C-alpha cells in the first residue's frame, strides 16, 4: 500500500508541472497589464517611476520562462509563493488565511450533497416506478437544470424583498464563534451541496438498480434477510464504487462552486481573493490560488482511489 501511494504521489508531479505552467502563462495572456493598471490608479509610487522602472521593480522584465522557473524553484525550495504585486503581502500568508474558509464551505457542501443524494438515490431505486421515484427523479432533473449561482442570488435577494431579511455577510471565523460561523456557512453549503447532489443522486439510483438485479441479491432476499440488511450491507456497498468515483470527479466543481458562493454571500475565502487578483492582474496570487486548488483536487482523487479497497475487498493495490 505504501509503495502504491508513493507511486501515485510521484505520478502527480508531471501533472502538477504542466498545470502550473499553463496557469502561469494563461494569466499573463489575459488582455490588460498590471503595469497599466498601476499607472492608471495615479498611485504616488507609480507616478515617480517610469514604466520601465516599474517593470524592473516588479520583476516583470525577465522572460516569462525565467519568471516561471524562479517562481517554481522558490515554491519547491522555500514554500515561497512570492508577494502580491499590489500589497507586497506574502501570498503564502494570504493562502493560509483564506484556504480554511473555502475548504470549510466545500466540506459542508459535500456533506450536504451526500446526505441528500445517497438516501434519495437508494430510495428511488428500491421504489422504482412509484410516485416517490418520479418525484425524486424530477427533483434531480430540476437541480441539474437550475444553476447554483442563480439559487444563491435568489436566496440573497428574495428574502430581503419579501421579509426584510438577508443572510449575515459579516464573516466570523469558526475558531471565534462556531455557532455564528455555521449559521453563515449553512445556507451557501445547502445551495451548493443540493445542486451538486443531482448527478450523484442519479448515479446512485442507476447503480443500485443494477446491483439489485444481481443473483446474490436475489439469494439474500430468498434467505429471508430484511430489506435494510439487504440494501445497506449487500447492495449499497457494491453500488458505491462508481458513486465515489463521480464524487472525485466533482471535486473541481465543488471547489469552483464554493468560490462562486463566496462571492455571492461575501465569504472571505479564496474566491474573493482570486476575483480581486484577476481584476488587478496580481499574478502571484492567481497562480498561488490555482496551484493550491490543483493540488487539492489531485489529492482528493488519490483518496478516492484508495477508498476503493475499503468498499470492495476484491480491489487490491499491490
C-alpha atoms as one frame of an Amber mdcrd trajectory, in Angstrom:
protein
   0.000   0.000   0.000   2.786   2.427   0.885   4.526   1.723  -2.421   1.269
   2.324  -4.284   0.732   5.656  -2.527   4.328   6.670  -3.281   3.879   5.838
  -6.980   0.650   7.808  -7.155   2.241  10.822  -5.479   5.163  10.698  -7.918
   2.704  10.478 -10.818   1.169  13.748  -9.648   4.403  15.664 -10.213   4.292
  15.877 -14.043   0.587  16.718 -13.906   1.283  19.492 -11.431   4.150  20.782
 -13.564   2.094  21.139 -16.731  -0.903  22.564 -14.833   1.250  25.199 -13.149
   2.906  26.087 -16.451  -0.473  26.574 -18.139  -1.833  28.701 -15.299   1.351
  30.769 -15.080   1.254  31.568 -18.792  -2.509  31.978 -19.259  -2.953  34.689
 -16.614  -0.291  36.749 -18.376  -2.085  36.355 -21.703  -5.287  37.959 -20.416
  -5.844  41.369 -22.043  -4.661  44.144 -19.788  -1.434  44.633 -17.914  -0.673
  45.120 -14.245   1.682  47.981 -15.120  -1.072  49.840 -16.977  -3.458  49.273
 -14.071  -0.965  50.613 -11.561  -0.179  53.692 -13.628  -3.881  54.347 -14.167
  -4.522  54.415 -10.406  -2.437  57.614 -10.051  -0.554  55.966  -7.234   2.252
  58.138  -5.840   4.838  55.385  -6.128   3.759  54.592  -9.674   3.927  58.256
 -10.708   7.512  58.545  -9.542   8.616  55.561 -11.541   8.704  55.337 -15.266
   7.092  52.363 -16.917  10.448  50.625 -17.382  11.454  51.216 -13.796   8.150
  49.801 -12.562   8.575  46.711 -14.720  12.021  46.111 -13.213  10.791  46.762
  -9.669   8.087  44.099 -10.040  10.450  41.591 -11.640   8.483  41.511 -14.892
  11.445  42.444 -17.077  12.663  38.857 -17.282  11.478  36.383 -19.935   8.313
  34.524 -18.960  10.110  31.175 -18.809  12.709  32.609 -16.437   9.961  34.070
 -14.268   8.288  30.666 -14.143  11.378  28.775 -13.054  12.182  31.428 -10.431
   8.625  31.137  -9.101   8.583  27.310  -9.171  12.024  26.962  -7.552  11.029
  29.352  -4.747   7.954  27.197  -4.031   9.873  23.916  -4.108  12.813  25.117
  -2.025  11.234  27.551   0.410   7.454  27.168   0.037   7.546  30.803  -1.083
   4.679  31.753  -3.415   6.011  35.264  -3.873   4.478  38.578  -2.817   1.379
  40.383  -4.002   2.272  42.903  -6.688  -0.123  45.453  -5.205   0.104  44.944
  -1.452   3.534  43.371  -1.065   1.970  40.810   1.301   3.372  37.272   1.064
   0.981  35.136  -0.979   1.603  32.231   1.388   0.092  34.207   4.276  -2.957
  35.129   2.196  -3.483  31.493   1.184  -3.166  30.227   4.755  -5.724  32.815
   5.834  -8.285  32.156   3.078  -7.797  28.443   2.391  -9.581  27.104   5.521
 -12.641  29.217   4.719 -13.020  27.779   1.215 -12.338  24.223   2.356 -14.879
  24.557   5.168 -17.563  25.662   2.729 -16.622  22.900   0.276 -16.613  20.257
   3.022 -20.021  21.324   4.329 -21.413  21.344   0.778 -20.027  17.837   0.205
 -21.657  16.551   3.390 -24.985  18.131   2.416 -24.724  16.716  -1.110 -24.055
  13.176   0.125 -26.803  13.341   2.752 -29.237  14.361   0.016 -28.028  12.243
  -2.897 -27.340   8.801  -1.432 -30.520   8.262   0.645 -32.747   9.659  -2.116
 -30.917   7.656  -4.792 -31.288   4.444  -2.778 -34.956   5.124  -2.065 -35.621
   5.873  -5.726 -34.028   2.552  -6.737 -35.800   0.316  -4.262 -39.124   2.036
  -5.019 -38.667   2.075  -8.777 -41.557   3.463 -10.848 -43.541   4.557  -7.811
 -44.771   8.075  -7.127 -41.798   8.678  -4.828 -39.414   7.595  -7.576 -40.935
  10.023 -10.062 -40.761  12.864  -7.530 -37.100  12.252  -6.702 -36.127  11.906
 -10.366 -37.929  15.155 -11.165 -36.105  16.830  -8.285 -32.722  15.678  -9.606
 -33.537  16.967 -13.102 -34.597  20.297 -11.594 -31.301  20.579  -9.715 -29.423
  19.791 -12.912 -31.282  22.492 -14.801 -31.063  25.285 -12.216 -27.532  26.692
 -11.700 -26.303  27.110  -8.142 -25.266  30.733  -8.657 -28.881  31.604  -9.591
 -30.194  29.874  -6.462 -27.617  31.702  -4.364 -28.565  35.042  -5.877 -32.260
  34.392  -5.281 -31.529  33.351  -1.687 -29.815  36.702  -1.141 -32.354  38.910
  -2.950 -35.850  37.468  -2.465 -35.906  37.145   1.367 -34.735  40.740   1.679
 -37.540  41.896  -0.639 -40.327  39.763   0.831 -39.475  39.608   4.544 -36.735
  42.201   5.038 -34.225  39.516   5.978 -30.816  38.908   4.457 -28.023  36.464
   5.342 -25.296  37.763   7.614 -22.393  38.991   5.498 -20.126  39.838   8.446
 -17.891  36.788   8.498 -16.998  35.190  11.824 -14.193  32.580  11.906 -15.072
  29.129  13.229 -12.418  29.426  15.930 -14.023  32.634  17.268 -17.700  31.635
  17.269 -18.543  28.186  15.802 -22.314  28.687  16.017 -22.353  32.013  14.194
 -19.869  30.685  11.657 -22.067  27.694  10.849 -25.138  29.930  10.613 -23.405
  31.915   7.897 -21.999  28.866   6.105 -25.024  26.583   6.157 -27.147  28.403
   3.551 -24.469  28.533   0.786 -23.452  24.967   1.716 -27.041  23.732   1.297
 -27.420  25.509  -2.060 -24.097  24.252  -3.406 -24.463  20.736  -1.993 -28.013
  20.304  -3.259 -27.029  21.451  -6.753 -24.107  19.021  -6.899 -26.208  16.178
  -5.461 -28.300  15.824  -8.625 -25.721  13.868 -10.635 -24.700  11.776  -7.613
 -28.348  11.011  -6.916 -28.947   9.709 -10.418 -25.733   7.690 -10.392 -26.675
   6.121  -7.036 -30.094   5.165  -8.367 -28.662   3.667 -11.557 -26.014   1.602
  -9.772 -28.464   0.417  -7.110 -30.877  -0.784  -9.798 -28.061  -2.711 -11.447
 -26.876  -4.284  -8.199 -30.389  -5.168  -7.025 -30.802  -7.340 -10.137 -27.727
  -9.455  -9.323 -28.068 -13.108  -8.341 -26.542 -12.687  -4.870 -29.154 -10.047
  -4.027 -31.959 -12.390  -5.062 -30.327 -15.062  -2.916 -30.256 -12.698   0.049
 -33.965 -11.978  -0.424 -34.673 -15.704  -0.720 -32.862 -16.377   2.578 -35.330
 -14.097   4.284 -32.990 -11.236   5.121 -34.667  -7.949   5.969 -34.749  -5.066
   3.498 -32.388  -2.786   5.487 -29.755  -5.535   5.689 -30.004  -6.445   2.009
 -29.989  -2.852   0.813 -27.309  -1.399   3.092 -24.929  -4.308   3.617 -25.138
  -6.183   0.322 -26.359  -3.737  -2.337 -25.264  -0.251  -1.352 -21.640  -1.117
  -0.625 -21.167  -2.624  -4.092 -23.026   0.220  -5.771 -20.902   2.937  -4.160
 -17.677   2.483  -6.154 -18.897   4.361  -9.273 -20.566   6.889  -6.980 -17.297
   7.532  -5.127 -15.543   7.897  -8.480 -18.112  10.503  -9.502 -17.586  12.391
  -6.252 -13.873  12.578  -7.037 -14.618  13.913 -10.500 -16.894  16.552  -8.973
 -14.112  17.923  -6.755 -13.212  20.734  -9.211 -16.906  21.663  -9.495 -17.190
  21.628  -5.720 -14.239  23.982  -5.235 -15.318  26.165  -8.163 -18.849  26.332
  -6.804 -17.513  27.266  -3.371 -15.639  30.159  -4.959 -18.856  31.392  -6.621
 -20.819  31.068  -3.369 -18.148  33.103  -1.587 -18.667  35.955  -3.991 -22.461
  35.869  -3.610 -22.530  35.564   0.204 -19.431  37.755   0.786 -17.431  34.981
   2.440 -13.717  35.908   2.609 -12.305  32.742   1.119 -10.135  32.107  -1.889
 -12.977  33.085  -4.217 -12.922  36.755  -3.310  -9.132  36.677  -3.188  -8.976
  35.182  -6.681 -11.548  37.578  -8.141  -9.706  40.634  -6.847  -6.369  39.237
  -8.018  -7.656  38.577 -11.552  -9.137  42.070 -11.797  -5.847  43.570 -10.649
  -3.694  41.126 -12.666  -1.926  40.178  -9.433  -0.061  37.253 -10.973   1.474
  35.682  -7.822  -1.898  35.441  -6.071  -3.681  33.961  -9.101  -1.007  31.322
  -9.712  -0.806  30.531  -5.997  -4.558  30.001  -5.686  -4.738  27.788  -8.778
  -1.731  25.770  -7.635  -3.287  25.071  -4.233  -6.655  24.196  -5.800  -4.945
  21.874  -8.294  -3.072  20.063  -5.533  -6.287  19.728  -3.512  -8.181  18.229
  -6.472  -5.419  15.695  -7.175  -5.207  14.662  -3.522  -8.988  14.228  -3.376
  -8.841  11.898  -6.366  -5.997   9.985  -4.705  -8.150   9.498  -1.601 -10.993
   8.319  -3.856  -8.733   5.705  -5.449  -7.569   4.471  -2.040 -11.165   4.170
  -0.826 -11.931   1.502  -3.430 -10.175  -1.126  -1.340 -12.347  -0.278   1.662
 -15.573  -0.559  -0.320 -14.730  -3.679  -2.316 -12.413  -6.398  -0.938 -11.770
  -7.568  -4.494  -9.904  -4.349  -5.181  -6.270  -4.698  -4.165  -3.361  -2.301
  -4.537  -0.214  -4.405  -4.597
